[in-house]
């Protein structure tokens, strides 16, 4: 059972954080209109 390398895990986490940041940013932007 190989398991996921730490780099891949960190990269996936950063991608998720970025996506959530964009999502919440656009929600705040839309609710401010």
DSSP file (Angstrom, degrees, kcal/mol; ACC not computed):
  #  RESIDUE AA STRUCTURE BP1 BP2  ACC     N-H-->O    O-->H-N    N-H-->O    O-->H-N    TCO  KAPPA ALPHA  PHI   PSI    X-CA   Y-CA   Z-CA
    1    1 A X              0   0    0      0, 0.0     0, 0.0     0, 0.0     0, 0.0   0.000 360.0 360.0 360.0 106.8    0.0    0.0    0.0
    2    2 A X        -     0   0    0      1,-0.0     0, 0.0     3,-0.0     0, 0.0   0.903 360.0-156.0 -70.3 -44.6    1.9    3.0   -1.3
    3    3 A X        -     0   0    0      2,-0.0     2,-0.4     0, 0.0    -1,-0.0   0.022  33.7 -65.0  80.0 160.9    0.1    5.9    0.2
    4    4 A X        -     0   0    0      1,-0.1     5,-0.0     2,-0.0     0, 0.0  -0.691  52.0-114.8 -88.4 133.2    0.1    9.4   -1.2
    5    5 A X     >  -     0   0    0     -2,-0.4     4,-2.0     1,-0.1     5,-0.2  -0.301  24.8-118.7 -60.9 149.8    3.4   11.4   -1.3
    6    6 A X  H  > S+     0   0    0      1,-0.2     4,-2.9     2,-0.2     5,-0.2   0.868 112.3  57.2 -60.1 -37.4    3.5   14.5    1.0
    7    7 A X  H  > S+     0   0    0      1,-0.2     4,-2.6     2,-0.2    -1,-0.2   0.927 107.8  46.8 -61.1 -44.0    4.1   16.8   -2.0
    8    8 A X  H  > S+     0   0    0      2,-0.2     4,-2.5     1,-0.2    -1,-0.2   0.890 112.6  50.3 -64.7 -38.7    0.9   15.6   -3.7
    9    9 A X  H  X S+     0   0    0     -4,-2.0     4,-2.3     2,-0.2    -2,-0.2   0.932 112.3  46.2 -64.9 -45.8   -1.0   15.9   -0.5
   10   10 A X  H  X S+     0   0    0     -4,-2.9     4,-2.5     2,-0.2    -2,-0.2   0.905 112.5  51.2 -62.8 -41.9    0.2   19.5    0.0
   11   11 A X  H  X S+     0   0    0     -4,-2.6     4,-2.4    -5,-0.2    -2,-0.2   0.920 110.6  47.8 -62.7 -44.5   -0.5   20.4   -3.6
   12   12 A X  H  X S+     0   0    0     -4,-2.5     4,-2.3     1,-0.2    -1,-0.2   0.897 111.8  50.8 -63.1 -40.3   -4.1   19.0   -3.4
   13   13 A X  H  X S+     0   0    0     -4,-2.3     4,-2.7     2,-0.2    -2,-0.2   0.902 110.2  49.2 -64.5 -41.1   -4.6   20.9   -0.1
   14   14 A X  H  X S+     0   0    0     -4,-2.5     4,-2.5     2,-0.2    -2,-0.2   0.907 110.8  50.1 -65.1 -40.8   -3.3   24.2   -1.7
   15   15 A X  H  X S+     0   0    0     -4,-2.4     4,-2.4     2,-0.2    -2,-0.2   0.909 112.1  48.1 -62.2 -41.8   -5.6   23.7   -4.7
   16   16 A X  H  X S+     0   0    0     -4,-2.3     4,-2.6     2,-0.2     5,-0.2   0.925 111.5  49.3 -64.3 -45.3   -8.6   23.1   -2.4
   17   17 A X  H  X S+     0   0    0     -4,-2.7     4,-2.5     1,-0.2    -2,-0.2   0.904 111.8  49.2 -60.7 -42.1   -7.7   26.2   -0.3
   18   18 A X  H  X S+     0   0    0     -4,-2.5     4,-2.5     2,-0.2    -1,-0.2   0.921 111.2  49.2 -63.9 -44.0   -7.5   28.3   -3.4
   19   19 A X  H  X S+     0   0    0     -4,-2.4     4,-2.5     1,-0.2    -2,-0.2   0.919 113.0  46.8 -62.1 -43.6  -10.8   27.0   -4.7
   20   20 A X  H  X S+     0   0    0     -4,-2.6     4,-2.9     2,-0.2     5,-0.3   0.890 110.8  53.0 -65.3 -39.1  -12.5   27.7   -1.4
   21   21 A X  H  X S+     0   0    0     -4,-2.5     4,-2.3    -5,-0.2    -2,-0.2   0.922 111.7  45.1 -61.1 -44.9  -10.9   31.2   -1.3
   22   22 A X  H  X S+     0   0    0     -4,-2.5     4,-2.4     2,-0.2     5,-0.2   0.916 113.7  50.9 -64.2 -43.2  -12.2   32.0   -4.7
   23   23 A X  H  X S+     0   0    0     -4,-2.5     4,-2.0    -5,-0.2    -2,-0.2   0.950 114.4  41.2 -61.4 -51.3  -15.7   30.6   -3.9
   24   24 A X  H  X S+     0   0    0     -4,-2.9     4,-2.6     1,-0.2     5,-0.2   0.861 112.7  56.5 -66.7 -34.9  -16.1   32.5   -0.7
   25   25 A X  H  X S+     0   0    0     -4,-2.3     4,-2.2    -5,-0.3    -1,-0.2   0.919 109.7  44.4 -61.3 -43.5  -14.6   35.6   -2.3
   26   26 A X  H  X S+     0   0    0     -4,-2.4     4,-2.6     2,-0.2    -2,-0.2   0.846 111.5  53.7 -72.5 -32.2  -17.2   35.6   -5.0
   27   27 A X  H  X S+     0   0    0     -4,-2.0     4,-2.4    -5,-0.2    -2,-0.2   0.938 111.6  45.1 -64.5 -45.7  -20.0   34.9   -2.5
   28   28 A X  H  X S+     0   0    0     -4,-2.6     4,-1.2     2,-0.2    -2,-0.2   0.901 113.5  51.0 -63.1 -40.3  -19.0   37.9   -0.5
   29   29 A X  H  X S+     0   0    0     -4,-2.2     4,-0.6    -5,-0.2    -2,-0.2   0.922 112.2  45.9 -63.1 -44.6  -18.7   40.0   -3.6
   30   30 A X  H >< S+     0   0    0     -4,-2.6     3,-0.8     1,-0.2    -2,-0.2   0.883 112.0  50.1 -68.6 -37.7  -22.2   38.9   -4.8
   31   31 A X  H 3< S+     0   0    0     -4,-2.4    -1,-0.2     1,-0.2    -2,-0.2   0.723 105.1  59.1 -74.2 -18.5  -23.8   39.6   -1.5
   32   32 A X  H 3<        0   0    0     -4,-1.2    -1,-0.2     1,-0.2    -2,-0.2   0.657 360.0 360.0 -80.8 -15.3  -22.2   43.0   -1.3
   33   33 A X    <<        0   0    0     -3,-0.8    -1,-0.2    -4,-0.6    -2,-0.1   0.488 360.0 360.0 -71.5 360.0  -23.9   44.0   -4.6
